[in-house]
Each structure stands twice: as C-alpha cells, then as structure tokens.
C-alpha cells in the first residue's frame, strides 16, 4: 500500500475583521489588508485607514473572522 502525504496548505496572513464605528456603533466587516480608506456605512466616518500593509483600525475591533 502506498502512503500518501498530507498536503500542507499555507495559512493566509490576511483575514476579515468585524469593526464597530466609534460614532454611531454600526458594525461592519473590513478586510485586514484594505487598500483604501474604509468609511462607516451608517455615518460616513472613517473606521479603518490604509497604511500600505495592514489597516489602522480607527473604530473598535470586535472580532477577527477566520
């Protein structure tokens, strides 16, 4: 019998984040490596700012969605 090796897939370094707006308490899902300024869908205030890599979170991080 031939043994098969398990294929090891690399784990991604990026994920989705659930962020709460500090102005209106609206919750929104944001990509961790967003390339644009992310604004709240409720009030239009910025909740995540692009930095060239990972985003700088301007609201409150509720949880990481893996």
N, C-alpha and C positions, 0 to 999 in steps of 0.2 A: 504494500500500500504506500502511496506517495503522500507525504505530509505537505500540507500547504501552509505557507507562512501567512500570517495575518497582515493585511495591507494597512500600514500606519498612515493615516491622513493627517496632514499638518492642521493644527488648530488655528483658526483665523485670529488676528490681533485686534480686529475691529468688532464692534457689536452695536446693538441698538440700546438707547438709554431712554428711560421714562423721566422726563423733567417737568417740574411744576413751576409755573410762572410766579414770580415774587409779587407782581402787581395784582393779578386777577385770580390766582390759584388754579388756572387752567392747566390740565395735564396734557403733555404732548410727547410723542415718540420722536427721537432725534438720532441720526446716525453718528457714531462716535468720531468718524473722520470726515465730517461735513466740510465742503469746500466753499460754502457761502455762509453769510450771516443768517442765523435762523431766528425768525420772529414768531411771537406768540400768535396763534390763530384767533384768540379772543380779543386782546387789546392792542396788538402790534408792537409790543415792547420786545427788545432783543432778549432771547433766553440762552443762546449759545453763539459764540464768536469763533470764527475760523482762525487758526494760528499757523497753518501750513502743515499740520500733522493732526493731532487730536484737538477737539474743540475745547474752548474755555467755557465752562458752564457758568452762566450768569444767574440762573434760577436755582432751584433746589433739586438735586438728584434724588429721585425716589427709589429707583432700582435699575439694575442692569439686566437687559433681556438677552439671554444667551441662546 
